[in-house]
Amino acid sequence: MAVAGRPGDEVSLWDDIKAVASDVLHRYRATITHHHAVGRDHRPAYDLQRPEPFALALRAAKDALDPHHILNPGVLVD
């Protein structure tokens, strides 16, 4: 993808584009990802889409299976 910008600002530009795209998708009740492909890049949008009871269940499972939060920290839940 070719876009205008200053060399060295690519990550910042990506973050801006990603935020706008995520906002539009959320506004129209679309999803940017599915629970098995969240990753850190999609996490903010996933937090908006994920039902809170599901988040509570994920946190409880993570606390039980990974009490020190070593495995994949900050991806699906904190």
Phi and psi restraints in degrees (range 20) as a CNS / XPLOR table:
assign (resid 1 and name C) (resid 2 and name N)
       (resid 2 and name CA) (resid 2 and name C) 1.0 -99.5 20.0 2
assign (resid 2 and name N) (resid 2 and name CA)
       (resid 2 and name C) (resid 3 and name N) 1.0 127.0 20.0 2
assign (resid 2 and name C) (resid 3 and name N)
       (resid 3 and name CA) (resid 3 and name C) 1.0 -137.7 20.0 2
assign (resid 3 and name N) (resid 3 and name CA)
       (resid 3 and name C) (resid 4 and name N) 1.0 156.5 20.0 2
assign (resid 3 and name C) (resid 4 and name N)
       (resid 4 and name CA) (resid 4 and name C) 1.0 -79.3 20.0 2
assign (resid 4 and name N) (resid 4 and name CA)
       (resid 4 and name C) (resid 5 and name N) 1.0 146.7 20.0 2
assign (resid 4 and name C) (resid 5 and name N)
       (resid 5 and name CA) (resid 5 and name C) 1.0 163.9 20.0 2
assign (resid 5 and name N) (resid 5 and name CA)
       (resid 5 and name C) (resid 6 and name N) 1.0 173.3 20.0 2
assign (resid 5 and name C) (resid 6 and name N)
       (resid 6 and name CA) (resid 6 and name C) 1.0 -87.3 20.0 2
assign (resid 6 and name N) (resid 6 and name CA)
       (resid 6 and name C) (resid 7 and name N) 1.0 138.8 20.0 2
assign (resid 6 and name C) (resid 7 and name N)
       (resid 7 and name CA) (resid 7 and name C) 1.0 -56.1 20.0 2
assign (resid 7 and name N) (resid 7 and name CA)
       (resid 7 and name C) (resid 8 and name N) 1.0 135.9 20.0 2
assign (resid 7 and name C) (resid 8 and name N)
       (resid 8 and name CA) (resid 8 and name C) 1.0 98.2 20.0 2
assign (resid 8 and name N) (resid 8 and name CA)
       (resid 8 and name C) (resid 9 and name N) 1.0 -12.9 20.0 2
assign (resid 8 and name C) (resid 9 and name N)
       (resid 9 and name CA) (resid 9 and name C) 1.0 -99.1 20.0 2
assign (resid 9 and name N) (resid 9 and name CA)
       (resid 9 and name C) (resid 10 and name N) 1.0 13.3 20.0 2
assign (resid 9 and name C) (resid 10 and name N)
       (resid 10 and name CA) (resid 10 and name C) 1.0 -60.1 20.0 2
assign (resid 10 and name N) (resid 10 and name CA)
       (resid 10 and name C) (resid 11 and name N) 1.0 -42.6 20.0 2
assign (resid 10 and name C) (resid 11 and name N)
       (resid 11 and name CA) (resid 11 and name C) 1.0 -66.9 20.0 2
assign (resid 11 and name N) (resid 11 and name CA)
       (resid 11 and name C) (resid 12 and name N) 1.0 -42.7 20.0 2
assign (resid 11 and name C) (resid 12 and name N)
       (resid 12 and name CA) (resid 12 and name C) 1.0 -62.7 20.0 2
assign (resid 12 and name N) (resid 12 and name CA)
       (resid 12 and name C) (resid 13 and name N) 1.0 -42.2 20.0 2
assign (resid 12 and name C) (resid 13 and name N)
       (resid 13 and name CA) (resid 13 and name C) 1.0 -63.3 20.0 2
assign (resid 13 and name N) (resid 13 and name CA)
       (resid 13 and name C) (resid 14 and name N) 1.0 -43.9 20.0 2
assign (resid 13 and name C) (resid 14 and name N)
       (resid 14 and name CA) (resid 14 and name C) 1.0 -58.5 20.0 2
assign (resid 14 and name N) (resid 14 and name CA)
       (resid 14 and name C) (resid 15 and name N) 1.0 -45.5 20.0 2
assign (resid 14 and name C) (resid 15 and name N)
       (resid 15 and name CA) (resid 15 and name C) 1.0 -59.5 20.0 2
assign (resid 15 and name N) (resid 15 and name CA)
       (resid 15 and name C) (resid 16 and name N) 1.0 -42.3 20.0 2
assign (resid 15 and name C) (resid 16 and name N)
       (resid 16 and name CA) (resid 16 and name C) 1.0 -64.8 20.0 2
assign (resid 16 and name N) (resid 16 and name CA)
       (resid 16 and name C) (resid 17 and name N) 1.0 -46.1 20.0 2
assign (resid 16 and name C) (resid 17 and name N)
       (resid 17 and name CA) (resid 17 and name C) 1.0 -62.9 20.0 2
assign (resid 17 and name N) (resid 17 and name CA)
       (resid 17 and name C) (resid 18 and name N) 1.0 -44.5 20.0 2
assign (resid 17 and name C) (resid 18 and name N)
       (resid 18 and name CA) (resid 18 and name C) 1.0 -61.0 20.0 2
assign (resid 18 and name N) (resid 18 and name CA)
       (resid 18 and name C) (resid 19 and name N) 1.0 -42.1 20.0 2
assign (resid 18 and name C) (resid 19 and name N)
       (resid 19 and name CA) (resid 19 and name C) 1.0 -63.7 20.0 2
assign (resid 19 and name N) (resid 19 and name CA)
       (resid 19 and name C) (resid 20 and name N) 1.0 -44.2 20.0 2
assign (resid 19 and name C) (resid 20 and name N)
       (resid 20 and name CA) (resid 20 and name C) 1.0 -65.1 20.0 2
assign (resid 20 and name N) (resid 20 and name CA)
       (resid 20 and name C) (resid 21 and name N) 1.0 -46.5 20.0 2
assign (resid 20 and name C) (resid 21 and name N)
       (resid 21 and name CA) (resid 21 and name C) 1.0 -61.5 20.0 2
assign (resid 21 and name N) (resid 21 and name CA)
       (resid 21 and name C) (resid 22 and name N) 1.0 -42.9 20.0 2
assign (resid 21 and name C) (resid 22 and name N)
       (resid 22 and name CA) (resid 22 and name C) 1.0 -62.9 20.0 2
assign (resid 22 and name N) (resid 22 and name CA)
       (resid 22 and name C) (resid 23 and name N) 1.0 -42.9 20.0 2
assign (resid 22 and name C) (resid 23 and name N)
       (resid 23 and name CA) (resid 23 and name C) 1.0 -61.3 20.0 2
assign (resid 23 and name N) (resid 23 and name CA)
       (resid 23 and name C) (resid 24 and name N) 1.0 -43.1 20.0 2
assign (resid 23 and name C) (resid 24 and name N)
       (resid 24 and name CA) (resid 24 and name C) 1.0 -64.9 20.0 2
assign (resid 24 and name N) (resid 24 and name CA)
       (resid 24 and name C) (resid 25 and name N) 1.0 -45.4 20.0 2
assign (resid 24 and name C) (resid 25 and name N)
       (resid 25 and name CA) (resid 25 and name C) 1.0 -61.1 20.0 2
assign (resid 25 and name N) (resid 25 and name CA)
       (resid 25 and name C) (resid 26 and name N) 1.0 -43.4 20.0 2
assign (resid 25 and name C) (resid 26 and name N)
       (resid 26 and name CA) (resid 26 and name C) 1.0 -65.0 20.0 2
assign (resid 26 and name N) (resid 26 and name CA)
       (resid 26 and name C) (resid 27 and name N) 1.0 -41.9 20.0 2
assign (resid 26 and name C) (resid 27 and name N)
       (resid 27 and name CA) (resid 27 and name C) 1.0 -58.0 20.0 2
assign (resid 27 and name N) (resid 27 and name CA)
       (resid 27 and name C) (resid 28 and name N) 1.0 -37.4 20.0 2
assign (resid 27 and name C) (resid 28 and name N)
       (resid 28 and name CA) (resid 28 and name C) 1.0 -98.1 20.0 2
assign (resid 28 and name N) (resid 28 and name CA)
       (resid 28 and name C) (resid 29 and name N) 1.0 18.4 20.0 2
assign (resid 28 and name C) (resid 29 and name N)
       (resid 29 and name CA) (resid 29 and name C) 1.0 59.0 20.0 2
assign (resid 29 and name N) (resid 29 and name CA)
       (resid 29 and name C) (resid 30 and name N) 1.0 30.6 20.0 2
assign (resid 29 and name C) (resid 30 and name N)
       (resid 30 and name CA) (resid 30 and name C) 1.0 -93.8 20.0 2
assign (resid 30 and name N) (resid 30 and name CA)
       (resid 30 and name C) (resid 31 and name N) 1.0 168.7 20.0 2
assign (resid 30 and name C) (resid 31 and name N)
       (resid 31 and name CA) (resid 31 and name C) 1.0 -117.5 20.0 2
assign (resid 31 and name N) (resid 31 and name CA)
       (resid 31 and name C) (resid 32 and name N) 1.0 141.6 20.0 2
assign (resid 31 and name C) (resid 32 and name N)
       (resid 32 and name CA) (resid 32 and name C) 1.0 -88.4 20.0 2
assign (resid 32 and name N) (resid 32 and name CA)
       (resid 32 and name C) (resid 33 and name N) 1.0 -17.7 20.0 2
assign (resid 32 and name C) (resid 33 and name N)
       (resid 33 and name CA) (resid 33 and name C) 1.0 -157.9 20.0 2
assign (resid 33 and name N) (resid 33 and name CA)
       (resid 33 and name C) (resid 34 and name N) 1.0 179.0 20.0 2
assign (resid 33 and name C) (resid 34 and name N)
       (resid 34 and name CA) (resid 34 and name C) 1.0 -125.5 20.0 2
assign (resid 34 and name N) (resid 34 and name CA)
       (resid 34 and name C) (resid 35 and name N) 1.0 161.1 20.0 2
assign (resid 34 and name C) (resid 35 and name N)
       (resid 35 and name CA) (resid 35 and name C) 1.0 -56.8 20.0 2
assign (resid 35 and name N) (resid 35 and name CA)
       (resid 35 and name C) (resid 36 and name N) 1.0 -23.8 20.0 2
assign (resid 35 and name C) (resid 36 and name N)
       (resid 36 and name CA) (resid 36 and name C) 1.0 -91.1 20.0 2
assign (resid 36 and name N) (resid 36 and name CA)
       (resid 36 and name C) (resid 37 and name N) 1.0 3.2 20.0 2
assign (resid 36 and name C) (resid 37 and name N)
       (resid 37 and name CA) (resid 37 and name C) 1.0 -137.7 20.0 2
assign (resid 37 and name N) (resid 37 and name CA)
       (resid 37 and name C) (resid 38 and name N) 1.0 42.1 20.0 2
assign (resid 37 and name C) (resid 38 and name N)
       (resid 38 and name CA) (resid 38 and name C) 1.0 -77.0 20.0 2
assign (resid 38 and name N) (resid 38 and name CA)
       (resid 38 and name C) (resid 39 and name N) 1.0 -67.4 20.0 2
assign (resid 38 and name C) (resid 39 and name N)
       (resid 39 and name CA) (resid 39 and name C) 1.0 64.6 20.0 2
assign (resid 39 and name N) (resid 39 and name CA)
       (resid 39 and name C) (resid 40 and name N) 1.0 171.4 20.0 2
assign (resid 39 and name C) (resid 40 and name N)
       (resid 40 and name CA) (resid 40 and name C) 1.0 -69.8 20.0 2
assign (resid 40 and name N) (resid 40 and name CA)
       (resid 40 and name C) (resid 41 and name N) 1.0 -28.4 20.0 2
assign (resid 40 and name C) (resid 41 and name N)
       (resid 41 and name CA) (resid 41 and name C) 1.0 -66.6 20.0 2
assign (resid 41 and name N) (resid 41 and name CA)
       (resid 41 and name C) (resid 42 and name N) 1.0 -36.2 20.0 2
assign (resid 41 and name C) (resid 42 and name N)
       (resid 42 and name CA) (resid 42 and name C) 1.0 -95.5 20.0 2
assign (resid 42 and name N) (resid 42 and name CA)
       (resid 42 and name C) (resid 43 and name N) 1.0 -3.8 20.0 2
assign (resid 42 and name C) (resid 43 and name N)
       (resid 43 and name CA) (resid 43 and name C) 1.0 -55.6 20.0 2
assign (resid 43 and name N) (resid 43 and name CA)
       (resid 43 and name C) (resid 44 and name N) 1.0 -46.0 20.0 2
assign (resid 43 and name C) (resid 44 and name N)
       (resid 44 and name CA) (resid 44 and name C) 1.0 -58.4 20.0 2
assign (resid 44 and name N) (resid 44 and name CA)
       (resid 44 and name C) (resid 45 and name N) 1.0 -41.5 20.0 2
assign (resid 44 and name C) (resid 45 and name N)
       (resid 45 and name CA) (resid 45 and name C) 1.0 -69.2 20.0 2
assign (resid 45 and name N) (resid 45 and name CA)
       (resid 45 and name C) (resid 46 and name N) 1.0 -38.7 20.0 2
assign (resid 45 and name C) (resid 46 and name N)
       (resid 46 and name CA) (resid 46 and name C) 1.0 -62.0 20.0 2
assign (resid 46 and name N) (resid 46 and name CA)
       (resid 46 and name C) (resid 47 and name N) 1.0 -40.1 20.0 2
assign (resid 46 and name C) (resid 47 and name N)
       (resid 47 and name CA) (resid 47 and name C) 1.0 -59.9 20.0 2
assign (resid 47 and name N) (resid 47 and name CA)
       (resid 47 and name C) (resid 48 and name N) 1.0 -35.0 20.0 2
assign (resid 47 and name C) (resid 48 and name N)
       (resid 48 and name CA) (resid 48 and name C) 1.0 -72.6 20.0 2
assign (resid 48 and name N) (resid 48 and name CA)
       (resid 48 and name C) (resid 49 and name N) 1.0 -29.6 20.0 2
assign (resid 48 and name C) (resid 49 and name N)
       (resid 49 and name CA) (resid 49 and name C) 1.0 -93.8 20.0 2
assign (resid 49 and name N) (resid 49 and name CA)
       (resid 49 and name C) (resid 50 and name N) 1.0 -25.4 20.0 2
assign (resid 49 and name C) (resid 50 and name N)
       (resid 50 and name CA) (resid 50 and name C) 1.0 -77.1 20.0 2
assign (resid 50 and name N) (resid 50 and name CA)
       (resid 50 and name C) (resid 51 and name N) 1.0 128.3 20.0 2
assign (resid 50 and name C) (resid 51 and name N)
       (resid 51 and name CA) (resid 51 and name C) 1.0 -64.0 20.0 2
assign (resid 51 and name N) (resid 51 and name CA)
       (resid 51 and name C) (resid 52 and name N) 1.0 140.8 20.0 2
assign (resid 51 and name C) (resid 52 and name N)
       (resid 52 and name CA) (resid 52 and name C) 1.0 -59.6 20.0 2
assign (resid 52 and name N) (resid 52 and name CA)
       (resid 52 and name C) (resid 53 and name N) 1.0 -39.4 20.0 2
assign (resid 52 and name C) (resid 53 and name N)
       (resid 53 and name CA) (resid 53 and name C) 1.0 -59.1 20.0 2
assign (resid 53 and name N) (resid 53 and name CA)
       (resid 53 and name C) (resid 54 and name N) 1.0 -34.9 20.0 2
assign (resid 53 and name C) (resid 54 and name N)
       (resid 54 and name CA) (resid 54 and name C) 1.0 -68.2 20.0 2
assign (resid 54 and name N) (resid 54 and name CA)
       (resid 54 and name C) (resid 55 and name N) 1.0 -39.8 20.0 2
assign (resid 54 and name C) (resid 55 and name N)
       (resid 55 and name CA) (resid 55 and name C) 1.0 -62.1 20.0 2
assign (resid 55 and name N) (resid 55 and name CA)
       (resid 55 and name C) (resid 56 and name N) 1.0 -42.3 20.0 2
assign (resid 55 and name C) (resid 56 and name N)
       (resid 56 and name CA) (resid 56 and name C) 1.0 -61.8 20.0 2
assign (resid 56 and name N) (resid 56 and name CA)
       (resid 56 and name C) (resid 57 and name N) 1.0 -41.6 20.0 2
assign (resid 56 and name C) (resid 57 and name N)
       (resid 57 and name CA) (resid 57 and name C) 1.0 -65.0 20.0 2
assign (resid 57 and name N) (resid 57 and name CA)
       (resid 57 and name C) (resid 58 and name N) 1.0 -42.3 20.0 2
assign (resid 57 and name C) (resid 58 and name N)
       (resid 58 and name CA) (resid 58 and name C) 1.0 -62.6 20.0 2
assign (resid 58 and name N) (resid 58 and name CA)
       (resid 58 and name C) (resid 59 and name N) 1.0 -42.9 20.0 2
assign (resid 58 and name C) (resid 59 and name N)
       (resid 59 and name CA) (resid 59 and name C) 1.0 -63.1 20.0 2
assign (resid 59 and name N) (resid 59 and name CA)
       (resid 59 and name C) (resid 60 and name N) 1.0 -41.7 20.0 2
assign (resid 59 and name C) (resid 60 and name N)
       (resid 60 and name CA) (resid 60 and name C) 1.0 -63.7 20.0 2
assign (resid 60 and name N) (resid 60 and name CA)
       (resid 60 and name C) (resid 61 and name N) 1.0 -43.4 20.0 2
assign (resid 60 and name C) (resid 61 and name N)
       (resid 61 and name CA) (resid 61 and name C) 1.0 -64.3 20.0 2
assign (resid 61 and name N) (resid 61 and name CA)
       (resid 61 and name C) (resid 62 and name N) 1.0 -43.3 20.0 2
assign (resid 61 and name C) (resid 62 and name N)
       (resid 62 and name CA) (resid 62 and name C) 1.0 -63.6 20.0 2
assign (resid 62 and name N) (resid 62 and name CA)
       (resid 62 and name C) (resid 63 and name N) 1.0 -43.1 20.0 2
assign (resid 62 and name C) (resid 63 and name N)
       (resid 63 and name CA) (resid 63 and name C) 1.0 -61.0 20.0 2
assign (resid 63 and name N) (resid 63 and name CA)
       (resid 63 and name C) (resid 64 and name N) 1.0 -38.6 20.0 2
assign (resid 63 and name C) (resid 64 and name N)
       (resid 64 and name CA) (resid 64 and name C) 1.0 -73.4 20.0 2
assign (resid 64 and name N) (resid 64 and name CA)
       (resid 64 and name C) (resid 65 and name N) 1.0 -41.6 20.0 2
assign (resid 64 and name C) (resid 65 and name N)
       (resid 65 and name CA) (resid 65 and name C) 1.0 -91.7 20.0 2
assign (resid 65 and name N) (resid 65 and name CA)
       (resid 65 and name C) (resid 66 and name N) 1.0 -23.2 20.0 2
assign (resid 65 and name C) (resid 66 and name N)
       (resid 66 and name CA) (resid 66 and name C) 1.0 -139.9 20.0 2
assign (resid 66 and name N) (resid 66 and name CA)
       (resid 66 and name C) (resid 67 and name N) 1.0 67.5 20.0 2
assign (resid 66 and name C) (resid 67 and name N)
       (resid 67 and name CA) (resid 67 and name C) 1.0 -61.7 20.0 2
assign (resid 67 and name N) (resid 67 and name CA)
       (resid 67 and name C) (resid 68 and name N) 1.0 -21.6 20.0 2
assign (resid 67 and name C) (resid 68 and name N)
       (resid 68 and name CA) (resid 68 and name C) 1.0 -97.4 20.0 2
assign (resid 68 and name N) (resid 68 and name CA)
       (resid 68 and name C) (resid 69 and name N) 1.0 2.8 20.0 2
assign (resid 68 and name C) (resid 69 and name N)
       (resid 69 and name CA) (resid 69 and name C) 1.0 52.7 20.0 2
assign (resid 69 and name N) (resid 69 and name CA)
       (resid 69 and name C) (resid 70 and name N) 1.0 50.2 20.0 2
assign (resid 69 and name C) (resid 70 and name N)
       (resid 70 and name CA) (resid 70 and name C) 1.0 -88.6 20.0 2
assign (resid 70 and name N) (resid 70 and name CA)
       (resid 70 and name C) (resid 71 and name N) 1.0 -38.7 20.0 2
assign (resid 70 and name C) (resid 71 and name N)
       (resid 71 and name CA) (resid 71 and name C) 1.0 -81.9 20.0 2
assign (resid 71 and name N) (resid 71 and name CA)
       (resid 71 and name C) (resid 72 and name N) 1.0 118.9 20.0 2
assign (resid 71 and name C) (resid 72 and name N)
       (resid 72 and name CA) (resid 72 and name C) 1.0 48.5 20.0 2
assign (resid 72 and name N) (resid 72 and name CA)
       (resid 72 and name C) (resid 73 and name N) 1.0 54.7 20.0 2
assign (resid 72 and name C) (resid 73 and name N)
       (resid 73 and name CA) (resid 73 and name C) 1.0 -64.5 20.0 2
assign (resid 73 and name N) (resid 73 and name CA)
       (resid 73 and name C) (resid 74 and name N) 1.0 137.4 20.0 2
assign (resid 73 and name C) (resid 74 and name N)
       (resid 74 and name CA) (resid 74 and name C) 1.0 75.8 20.0 2
assign (resid 74 and name N) (resid 74 and name CA)
       (resid 74 and name C) (resid 75 and name N) 1.0 14.9 20.0 2
assign (resid 74 and name C) (resid 75 and name N)
       (resid 75 and name CA) (resid 75 and name C) 1.0 -92.3 20.0 2
assign (resid 75 and name N) (resid 75 and name CA)
       (resid 75 and name C) (resid 76 and name N) 1.0 -69.5 20.0 2
assign (resid 75 and name C) (resid 76 and name N)
       (resid 76 and name CA) (resid 76 and name C) 1.0 -83.0 20.0 2
assign (resid 76 and name N) (resid 76 and name CA)
       (resid 76 and name C) (resid 77 and name N) 1.0 -41.4 20.0 2
assign (resid 76 and name C) (resid 77 and name N)
       (resid 77 and name CA) (resid 77 and name C) 1.0 -145.4 20.0 2
assign (resid 77 and name N) (resid 77 and name CA)
       (resid 77 and name C) (resid 78 and name N) 1.0 161.4 20.0 2
